[in-house]
Amino acid sequence: MKTVKRRVGRTAEDRAVDITVHVLALIIFIASFYPFYLAIILAFNEGKDATLGGIFFWPRKPTFENFKRLLEDPIWAKAFMVTVLRTIIGTLATTLFTSFVAYGLSYRELVGRRVYMIMIIVSMYFSGGLIPYFAVLRSLHLINNFLVFIIPGMLNLFFVLVSISFFQNIPRELGESARIDGAGEGQIFSRIILPVSMPLLATIAIFTAVGHWNSWFDVAFFTQSKNLHTLGYELMVIINRSSSNMSASLAAEVIGKSQTTSMSVQVAAMLVATLPILVVYPFFQRYFISGLTIGAVKA
């Protein structure tokens, strides 16, 4: 008996739903993307000309003056270097230290493993608060120290749990065969475990790097030196600062012959602060997507 396959045609209701979904998606995309696109336009347009309005799709008077005035300010040059250093060092430290701890906890035979897991889970849900945290950092001499950006975030408890689940899914035979050949735990971890854990490591690195790049909270509370200010902190300051309270170097240019304004410098600063992440992310996207498909968290 032959099975007759009937082709189900699309009804008018199906087409209406598809059109509605596509129209709504387009509206959401425009509403989400256009403000960022407008900031790009204003950043590449003369500041005083932008105050006249009427700029919607492209710069009316293109210029790089806003970026020139921004980068000439030594505060931003230092902030950029601090941000780059903390992002690179902090990302590497967090990724390696978190994965190293998780690899040890992935062995159920580890002595005291249950105690460690309870400590991790409790620490995720309960915090001592900002004042005790500040007191601990001060006792460790991390206040007003570059290491305050690195050491407190070296162990990410959420990623520890995710990494434990990932490492437990790696066949134990790989490590056992290496031990038979005389390899130590350090060699097994660096030469066998890490190479097959690239999706996990890339996912941890992306989230950590974005957090370091955008961070300003720890700068505001745990540092007093301007040499430790980051891009995120300076961006927050310049956005909340009125034209009369701009830094002396920028204010002199705005009042003088320059065509820049406080708003044009602000949008240029926002673009400088966000562009590196937007450029780097596509190269890690495939690792990021595969990393999100890691199995459910289990102890």
Secondary structure by P-SEA (a helix, b strand, c coil): cbbbbbbbcccaaaaaaaaaaaaaaaaaaaaacaaaaaaaaaaaccaaaaaacccccccccccaaaaaaaaacaaaaaaaaaaaaaaaaaaaaaaaaaaaaaaaaccccccaaaaaaaaaaaaacccccaaaaaaaaaaaccccccccccccccccaaaaaaaaaaaaaccaaaaaaaaaacccaaaaaaccccccaaaaaaaaaaaaaaaaaaccccccccccccccccaaaaaaaaaacccccccaaaaaaaaccccccaaaaaaaaaaaacaaaaaacccaaaaaaaaaacccccc
